[in-house]
Amino acid sequence: MEENLNTNGQFPEQTNNSCGNKENKKCCCKCQNIFNVILAIAVIVLYVLHFTGKGTNSGANPDAKSAMVPENGVLKVAYINTDTLNAKYEYILDLEKELKAYSAAKENSYKQQMASFENDYKNFLKTGDQLTLSQQQAKEAELKKRAEKLGGLEQELAMQIAQKQAADQEKMVKAVYAFIREYNAANQKFNLILAKSGASSPVLYGDEEMDITDEIVNGLNEEYRNLKKNEKEEK
């Protein structure tokens, strides 16, 4: 007969043969401890089987890649100093120049429109009394519309600059990641490549022999120079 929970959310008291009674508590505790040990061993065995690629594959995706075990059990790690990369990668430097020129052009455009509005507004204050009532109302409506447009233009230009900066950042990151993948695939060197930065980085220390920054920066610059050269030749 099934047992039901009592009002306290617990099972009702068992018979004298159950582990709930005082004389059998030690027995239950021992059984529980043994069960926990067996469970822990089973978890460890499954973990080892998973990461060594052994064991059954029933229900597994046949196209899925098994966990990679480093050769001789040694994990090959390198790191790239991103501060140096940002300072020496010519593509990043060119993108920064383009962004500054773009921002300056947007700012100059805003200043010119603002100066033109202020000039027209001052002239209206000086000569407005020479206009007819309908002309005054038309001029006031025009100036009001221009003022409203200029009020949102500064924020709009700032947004455009931020969008360009984000787009440039995305292009740069993709270019760097793609180069690193191809570089590592061609050399088959490292299992893991980290980013190291003086500002914020999970890498607190790295042996100098693990630093591949110069190698990557030189390769990136060579690739970028060749790309610019090809673009010039096509023009």
N, C-alpha and C positions, 0 to 999 in steps of 0.2 A: 504494500500500500504506500503511495507517495506521501512524502512528508511535506508540510506546508510551513511557510515562515510564520512566526508568531508576531505579535504586535510590536516587538522590538526589532523586527527585521532579522531574527536569528532562527536557526532551526531549533525545534523543541528538544528537550533533553533526551539523550539516547538511553538505551537499556544498559545494564551493568556490564555488558560485553563490549560496549563502544569505547573508542579512545577518548571520549569526552569525560569519562569518569576519572576520578583522582588516581585510582590504582593503575590506570593504563596511560596516564599522561606521558610518562617517561618513554614508553614504547612508541607512542605517536611521534614524539619529538625526534627519537632516533630514526624512525621511518622517514620523517620529513627531511632530516638532514641528509640521509642517504639519497633521497630523491633529488635534492638540490645539487648534490655533488655529481650525480649521474647527468643531470640536465646541463650543468656547467661543462662537463667533459664533452657532451654531445655538441654543444655550441662551438667549442674550440675545434673539434674535429671537422665540423661543417665549414668553419672559417678557413682552416688549413686546406681542405679539399677545394674550396672555391678559388683561393688565390694561387694554388699550384696547378689548377686545371685538371685535377684528378677527381674520380668519382663519376657518378652517373650523370648523363645529360638528358634524361627524359624530360620532355616538355620544354627544353631550351631552344632558343632560336638558333638554327644551324648556321645562320649568317653572322651571328654575334661574335665579336672578338673576345677571346679569353683574356684574362688579366695578364699583362706582360710581366714576365719575370726577368729582371736584369741579368745580363750575362755574368756568370760566376757569382751571382747574388750581390753584385756591387751596383748601387744606384749612382749613375753618372749625372752630376749636377753642375750647372754653370749659372752665372748671373750677369745681367747687363745693368750698368749704371745709367739710369734714365736721365739724370741731370746732364751727364756728358752727351748723351744721345740728343737731347733737346738743344744743347749748345752747339753741336758740331754737325748735325744732320742738315745738309744744305736744303733739302726739301722743306723742312720745318722753317728754316730761316727765310726762304722765299715766300712761304705761306704767311709768315708774320709781316713781311714787307707788303704783300698784297693786301692784307687786312688793314694795315695802317693807311695805305693809299685809299682803300675803299672807305674807311671811316672818315678820313680827311675830306674826301669828295662829298660824302653825305653831310658832314658838318658844314662845309662851305655852301652847299645847296640850301641848307636850312638858314644859315646866316644871311644869304642873299635874299631869300624870300622874306625873312623877318625885317631886313633893312628896307626893302621895297614897301612893305606894309606900313612901317613906321613913317616913311617919307610921305606916302599917300595920305595917311591919317593926319599928319601935321599940316599938309596942304589943304585938306578938307576943313580943318579948324580955322585956317587963315582965310580961305576963299569961299567957305560954305554959304555965307550970307549973300553971295552974288548969284547963287543958283536958285531956281524956282523950287517951290515946295516939293513937287514931284521928283525933281532932280536930287534934292537933298535926301528924300526918303530912299531913292534908288541907290544913292552913294552910301548911305548908312547901312542899307541891307547888304551891299557888296562888301563893305569893310567888316561887318559883323561875320559874314560867311568866311572871309579870309582869316579872321582872328580865330574862329572856331577850328578851322583847318590847321592853322599853325599850332594851336594848342595841343592837338593830337599828333602833329607831325614829328615833334621831337621824340616822343615815346615810340612812334612807329619806326623812325630811323634807328633808334637804339635797339629795337627788336630785330630789325634787318641785319644790323651789325652782329648781334648775338647769334642769329641764325647762321650767318656766314661763318662765324668763328666755330660754331658747333659742327657745321658741315666740313670745314677744313680739318678739324680735329679728327673727325670720323675717317676721312680719306687718309690722313697721315697714319692713324693707328692701324687701319687695314693694310696699308703698304708695309709697315714695319712687321706686323704679324705674318703676312704672306712671305716676306723675305726670310724671316727667321725659320718658318716651316720648311721652305725650300732649302735653305742653308743647312739645316739639321738633317733633312732627308738625304741630301747629297753627301754629307760627311758622316752621317750615322754616328754622331758623337754622344749626344746627351739624352737622358731619359726625362730630365726636367731642367727648364731654363727659367730663372727667377728675375724679377725686376728689383733693383736696389736703388734707393733714392735717399739723399740726405734729409729731405723734408719729412717724408713718411714712408716707411718701408718695413715689411715683416722680416727682412733680412738684417739682423743686427751685426753679423760678422760673416765675412766670406774670404777664404784664402785667395790671394792674388792670382794663383794659378787657375782659379775658377772664373776669373773675370775675362769675359770675351767681348767687352764693350768696343774696344778699338777694332777688332776683327769685324764686328757687325756694322759699326759706323762706316768703316772703309768700304765694305761691300755695298751698303746702302747708297753711299755717295757715288760710287762707281756706276751702280745701276741707274741712279737719277741723272748723272751726267750723260750717260749713253742715251737715255730717253730724251733729254733736251736736245742733244745733238741730232737725233733722228727726226725730231719735230722740226728743227730748223732746216734740215735737208729736204723734208717734204714740202716746206713752204717755198 
